[in-house]
Amino acid sequence: MNELLIVGSVALDSVRTPFGEVTEALGGSATYASYAASFFAPEVRLVGVVGEDFPKEHIGLLESRGIHMEGLQVAKGKTFRWAGAYEYDLNEAHTLATHLNVFETFKPQIPDSYRKSDFVFLANIDPELQLSVLDQVEKPKLVACDTMNLWIKMKPDALKRVLKRVDFLFINDGEARQFANTPSLVKAGRMLESWGPKYVVIKKGEHGALLFGNNSFFSAPAFPLEEVYDPTGAGDTFAGGFFGYVAKQGGDISEPNLRRAVVFGTAMASFTVEKFSLERLKTLTDEQLSARVRMLKELSHFDTP
Amino acid sequence: MNELLIVGSVALDSVRTPFGEVTEALGGSATYASYAASFFAPEVRLVGVVGEDFPKEHIGLLESRGIHMEGLQVAKGKTFRWAGAYEYDLNEAHTLATHLNVFETFKPQIPDSYRKSDFVFLANIDPELQLSVLDQVEKPKLVACDTMNLWIKMKPDALKRVLKRVDFLFINDGEARQFANTPSLVKAGRMLESWGPKYVVIKKGEHGALLFGNNSFFSAPAFPLEEVYDPTGAGDTFAGGFFGYVAKQGGDISEPNLRRAVVFGTAMASFTVEKFSLERLKTLTDEQLSARVRMLKELSHFDTP
């Protein structure tokens, strides 16, 4: 009941920020999303691919959170590697190198035992692969997807086919403007919603997040961090936390519950960016997370006269 | 009691946006701020300068809102003119022409009857002029100031002297990062606060506003407009609305009241940008304003579990 299937990338990231650098650390959209979702969802099932060189301790780390790893294929060759750098303002990742390696020929194979997952999150991968996942699952209660600027540019039609089959789209502000071809985020959110998803969540980093859907609109604050150490994985963490929260509540898509899901995703992502890779999430407790949710409530509350 | 003195520019603006253009329309920091404040403050007193060519109907418009205009000097020469254009994304004004005219030799003269104003708002003008105003007033309850990138670059020391003498600083996000020399708005807000003001309000346009001060932090949403017609004057409107609201409440700087002031300023500014100049504010009713405040509450509200 309420299993959450997450399909996406598992990677080794080398990242440089103004605060330091890390080499071949655990990363990838499915990794961050699964780890975040494991704080909420009753059962998280990861599907992805790594190479023979993928360190076993990373698998152990994810298993220690109760994440089911049977869907992680180990293919001949090397694990997907990404190298990037952030400048002073940390707003944009500059890709230094992308080695797809085993990811280049990745065809998601959903294990038979996963086909009846109640919740399916298509983390950021090629939209054609996202479609192939949807062809393999049976009547999920809710489906969500994420994407990135590359697919908006290279495969807009495949991505639009994905949108027709999902309940939630997660997208960042720059990508939303790009895809909807308008500078107005409000217009972009409504336009993306009209292309298929019941709900659209626009992630704005330091400016919070916007939730569009069902004739409603929610503006969530960001958690006020003085320093963002490394923004890598923040969006994947947000989405995994959000959708894990929805799965935990059995797919409750009432407006109050979805707003809480946005806030839990926000709180979760605020921890990811405090250290490299999953370092901060590794030591995160439920109590620390709840405290940050309460702070988000406190810092955005006001009474009308 | 609770008079609000506002000193700043009164101008004729020529503005071009993707939606249209307007020539020599009423503008200026003191104009927008006074008009907005007149919705709240018991008595608004404007001090500024115009030339002999300034249309009488503009003065009539401000007087029709109950704004006291005895402090508006009419000097020999022409009124300050600004011409600017906004591109597609409306985020940044491109100045096409600035004709200071009578503003070039403007020395604010605070009429004797205004020297005991309870509230003083130094709208965006040369910080040396802002200092000269502070030398002319007697023990105001609260002082606020606004500024712009030009003064941060040209007169940072004078501006820092102003900050030591004010209770509130209004500044936009780009200027806050510029002045505090950090990409982090949270850090910038705290740093600016440490330079003197009890409270710092960072205006983020489409992303809302942040209030720092008194060991507290408030994140306010923006009002979700699909189209921003002309952003000119939004920041001045926000500040005038905010400080007018504080003046109306007799200078109540409790956290709940200041948060409400941010929200009223936000709602007020959301009307200004819907049309050129003060066109939308002219027809604004208290009920329309209150409705937007309630919508801001509704769209940002969430319950924690």
Interface residues (C-beta under 8 A of the other chain):
Chain A: Y88 D89 L90 N91 P183 S184 L185 V186 K187 R190 K204 E206 H207 G208 L210 F217 F218 S219 A220 P221 A222 P224 L225 E226 E227 V228 P256 R259 R260 V262 V263 V293 R294 K297 L299 S300 H301 F302 D303 T304 P305
Chain B: Y88 D89 L90 N91 P183 S184 L185 V186 K187 R190 K204 E206 H207 G208 L210 F217 F218 S219 A220 P221 A222 P224 L225 E226 E227 V228 P256 R259 R260 V262 V263 V293 R294 K297 L299 S300 H301 F302 D303 T304 P305
